[in-house]
Amino acid sequence: MTKTPRAAVETYFDAWRERDFARFRSVLADDVTFRGPLGTADNADEARAGIEGLSKIVTGIDVVHRFVDGPDVLTWFELRTADAPPVPTANWSHVVDGLITRIRVTFDPRPLLPGPGR
């Protein structure tokens, strides 16, 4: 059964929260692209590895709202870590045939970076 765009993105976030990276990978197209302030990925395995790495500092992902427009889903959430205040984040995912094919993320990374900008 093909997931709706909303269901694919809900699985993405639920699996990330639960650190179930096999399930996370299951909703990514093999050729998914990811672009964000802290990294890029050009396939599903790179995207999975990036989220696994980020998960080492993430203590919570609190979804504030999700907007769906056809195959595009925008999730506004707060990224929580032990060392910084919550980071407001926008994740724009494009879904084709139940798989996420493109992810664009934007947030101010300064609270997560070491040094005086923190």
C-alpha positions in Angstrom: 0.0 0.0 0.0 1.4 3.4 -1.0 1.6 5.9 1.8 0.0 9.4 1.4 2.4 12.3 1.6 1.2 13.1 5.1 1.6 9.4 6.2 5.1 9.2 4.7 6.3 12.3 6.5 4.6 11.2 9.8 6.5 7.9 9.5 9.8 9.9 8.9 9.4 11.9 12.1 8.0 9.0 14.2 10.9 6.8 13.2 13.4 9.6 13.8 12.0 10.2 17.3 12.1 6.4 18.1 15.6 6.1 16.5 14.2 3.3 14.3 16.6 4.1 11.4 15.5 1.1 9.3 11.9 2.4 9.4 13.2 5.9 8.7 15.0 4.6 5.6 11.9 2.8 4.5 10.1 6.0 3.5 13.0 7.5 1.6 13.4 7.1 -2.2 16.8 5.6 -3.0 17.7 8.8 -4.8 16.3 11.2 -2.2 18.2 14.5 -1.8 18.6 16.4 1.4 19.8 20.0 1.8 20.1 21.7 5.2 22.3 24.1 7.1 24.4 21.4 8.6 24.7 19.0 5.7 23.6 17.5 2.4 22.8 14.0 1.2 22.3 12.6 -2.3 20.8 9.3 -1.6 18.8 7.5 1.1 21.8 5.9 2.8 23.5 9.2 3.2 20.3 10.8 4.5 19.9 8.0 7.0 23.5 8.3 8.2 23.0 12.1 8.6 20.0 11.7 10.8 21.7 8.9 12.8 24.6 11.3 13.4 22.3 14.2 14.4 20.3 11.9 16.7 23.4 11.7 18.9 22.7 15.2 20.2 18.9 15.4 19.7 16.8 14.9 22.8 13.4 15.7 21.3 11.5 16.6 18.2 8.3 18.5 18.9 6.1 18.9 15.8 4.2 22.2 16.0 2.3 22.0 12.8 2.2 20.1 9.5 1.0 21.6 6.2 0.1 19.4 3.3 -0.2 20.7 -0.3 -0.5 17.7 -2.7 2.8 15.9 -2.7 4.5 18.6 -0.6 4.5 18.5 3.2 6.0 21.2 5.4 6.6 20.3 9.0 7.3 23.1 11.5 9.0 21.6 14.6 11.2 22.4 17.5 14.5 20.5 17.5 15.6 19.9 21.1 19.1 19.2 22.4 20.6 19.0 25.9 23.0 22.0 25.2 20.8 24.5 23.4 17.4 26.1 23.6 14.8 24.6 21.2 15.6 25.3 17.6 12.6 26.3 15.4 12.9 24.2 12.2 11.1 23.9 8.9 11.3 20.6 6.9 9.8 20.6 3.4 9.5 17.1 2.0 8.3 16.1 -1.5 6.7 12.7 -1.7 6.2 10.6 -4.9 4.4 7.2 -4.8 4.7 7.1 -1.0 8.4 7.8 -0.8 10.1 11.0 0.2 12.2 12.2 -2.8 13.4 15.6 -1.6 14.0 17.2 1.8 14.8 20.8 2.4 15.4 22.0 5.9 16.0 25.4 7.3 16.9 26.7 10.7 19.4 28.9 12.5 22.2 26.5 13.3 24.1 28.9 15.6 22.7 27.5 18.9 24.0 24.1 17.9 27.5 25.1 16.9 30.4 25.4 19.3 32.0 28.7 20.0 31.0 32.3 20.7 28.1 32.4 18.2 26.2 30.2 20.7 
